Amino acid sequence: MTKETSDSNLINQFLKYDYHDRGMMKWQGFYLSDHTSARTKKSNEEKSKQTLTHAIKMTNREIAEVTNSAIMKSTPVSIDLSTKNIDGTLLEPVTGLIDGWYEDSLIINDAKVNIADIHAIYFSSY
């Protein structure tokens, strides 16, 4: 018997009788940790959206006062909108500096927010 033949037989015997390949099970740990963290993050985001509640409804005068003050002082604001998503959850507050206004809308971070949709507006630190 040559060395190559004996090594080949030894390897074949090892693979046939001694070695047990766990297949995808050995990779499942890597998959599960990434998958679990992604699902946990998504679940936390969904829970936070479901637990959003409105601040106290402000009058039009209060909204105008806070808006004017934020524009004059260049202070960031957070706007609680009265509209909801299709699934009935509240939209996340719009936060940022008021860049200006156009007709009946405020411009915040290049997005238009209809003044009639504002439930409450308050100063924010981003």
N, C-alpha and C positions, 0 to 999 in steps of 0.2 A: 504494500500500500504506500502510495506517495503521500506527501504532506498535504497536497491540494485535495486529494480524495478524502483523506481523513477529516480535514477541516470542513469540507463540504458535507460529509455525513454528520459530523458533530453539529454543524449549524442547522441542517435539516431536522435532526432529532430534537434540538433545542426548540426550534420554531414549531414543530409538530406536537411535542408533548409538554414542554416546560413553560414556554412563553404564552401568556394570555393577553391578547391585544384588546384593550377596552374600547376601541373604536372612538366614536364621537364623545364618549363619556369623559375622556381626558380633556377635551376641549370645552366641555359644558361649563366648567368652572369659570373660564375666561368669559364665555358668552353671558353667563348668568350675572356676573358682577357688573358688567357694562349695561346689560339689559335691565337689571334691577335698578341701578342708579338712574337710568333714563326714565323708567316707569315711575319711580318715586318722585322724580322732579316734575314729571307731567302731572302726576296725581296731586302733588302739592299746589301746582299752578291752578288746577281745576278746583281744588278745595278753596283756595284763596278767592277765586272768582265767584264761587257760590256763596261765600261768606261776606261779600261786599255789601255794605249797607249805606244808605243815604245819610249824609249829614243833615242837619236841620235845614228845612227849606228856607231860603232867603227871599226877601221881597225884591222887587225890581230896583228899588231905591238902594238897598244894601249892595246888590250886585253891581250897580253903577258906581257906588262909592269905592268899593274894593277895586274895581276895574280901573277907575281913574287914578287912584292912588298907586296901583301897580305900574301903570304906564308912566306916571310922573317920576316915580322912584326907581324905575327899571328893576322891579322886584319880581322874582318868579312866583307864579300862582299855580294852584291845583284846582281844576274845575271838575265838580261832581255833576255829571250829566243825568238828566231825568229819563233819557231813552234807555231801552233794553235791547239785548240781542234777540235773535229769533227764538232761542231756547229759554228766554225769560230771565236771564241773569243780567245784572247791571254791568254796564261798560266800565272799564277801569278809568280812573280819573285822568284827565288830560293835564299834563304838567309841563311848565316851561315859561319862558318870557313872552309877554304879549308884544308881538311885532307891530300890530296895528289893527285896524278894523276895515271892513268893506261892507257897505250897506248894512245888513242886520247880523253880521258875523264878526267874530274876533279872529284874528290870525295868530295862531300859536304854533311855533315850530313848523311853519309852512303848511299848517292844516287849518281849515276853516271850522269854527265852532259857532253854530247858530246860537244867538243870545237867548232866544226863546227856549232852547233846550237846556239851559244852565239851571241846575237845581240849587247849587251852592258854589261859591268861589272863595278860596281862602289863600293866604300867603303861604308859600312853600319854600323849602330849601333844596328843591329837586329831589 
